[in-house]
Amino acid sequence: MSRTRFAQPDPSATLRGGLPDRYLTPDDIAEIFGVPLETVYQWRKKRTGPLGFRIGKHVRYDPADVQAFVIQQQRAEVDAA
């Protein structure tokens, strides 16, 4: 039995069209923002990126918190200009 693979959505389109209705993984965050996975871990360590939380040994991100982070970054850019 063959399995068909579904096309992955464009990460930039994900941000423009709204985030998925599920908790996001560090891999999802790296893909959405187009940064290396290590950058996501550094953001978490330095507390500079989107707010993440642990479920057991796994880190997850609430899409609402990720959206709030994006809005915060956009406002900071406007205020700096």
C-alpha positions as CSV (number, residue, x, y, z in Angstrom):
1,M,0.0,0.0,0.0
2,S,1.5,3.3,-1.0
3,R,1.3,6.4,1.1
4,T,0.9,9.8,-0.5
5,R,2.6,12.8,1.2
6,F,0.8,16.0,1.6
7,A,2.5,19.2,0.5
8,Q,3.8,21.2,3.4
9,P,2.3,24.7,3.6
10,D,4.6,27.7,3.1
11,P,5.7,28.8,6.6
12,S,5.3,32.5,5.7
13,A,1.8,31.9,4.5
14,T,1.1,30.2,7.9
15,L,1.9,33.5,9.7
16,R,-0.1,35.6,7.2
17,G,-3.1,33.2,7.2
18,G,-3.2,32.4,10.9
19,L,-1.4,29.7,12.9
20,P,-2.5,26.1,13.2
21,D,-5.1,25.1,15.8
22,R,-2.6,23.0,17.8
23,Y,0.4,23.6,20.1
24,L,3.5,24.2,18.1
25,T,6.9,22.4,18.5
26,P,10.3,24.1,18.4
27,D,10.7,22.7,14.9
28,D,7.4,24.4,13.9
29,I,8.7,27.7,15.3
30,A,12.0,27.4,13.4
31,E,10.2,26.7,10.2
32,I,7.7,29.5,10.6
33,F,10.3,32.1,11.3
34,G,12.9,30.6,8.9
35,V,15.6,30.4,11.6
36,P,17.8,27.4,12.7
37,L,16.4,25.3,15.5
38,E,19.3,26.3,17.7
39,T,18.0,29.9,17.5
40,V,14.7,28.8,18.9
41,Y,16.4,27.1,21.8
42,Q,18.6,30.3,22.4
43,W,15.4,32.4,22.4
44,R,13.9,30.2,25.0
45,K,17.1,30.2,27.1
46,K,17.4,34.0,26.9
47,R,13.7,34.5,27.2
48,T,13.6,36.7,24.1
49,G,11.4,34.7,21.8
50,P,7.8,33.5,21.9
51,L,6.6,32.2,25.3
52,G,7.0,28.4,25.4
53,F,6.0,25.9,28.1
54,R,6.9,22.3,29.0
55,I,4.7,19.3,28.8
56,G,6.8,16.7,30.5
57,K,10.1,16.8,28.6
58,H,8.7,18.5,25.5
59,V,8.6,22.2,24.8
60,R,5.4,23.5,23.2
61,Y,4.2,26.9,22.0
62,D,0.6,28.2,22.1
63,P,-0.2,29.7,18.7
64,A,-1.8,32.7,20.5
65,D,1.5,33.4,22.3
66,V,3.4,33.2,19.0
67,Q,1.0,35.6,17.4
68,A,1.4,38.0,20.4
69,F,5.2,37.8,20.0
70,V,4.9,38.7,16.3
71,I,2.7,41.7,17.1
72,Q,5.1,42.8,19.8
73,Q,8.0,42.6,17.4
74,Q,6.1,44.6,14.8
75,R,5.2,47.3,17.3
76,A,8.8,47.5,18.5
77,E,9.9,48.1,14.9
78,V,7.4,50.8,14.4
79,D,8.3,52.5,17.7
80,A,12.0,52.4,16.8
81,A,11.4,54.0,13.4
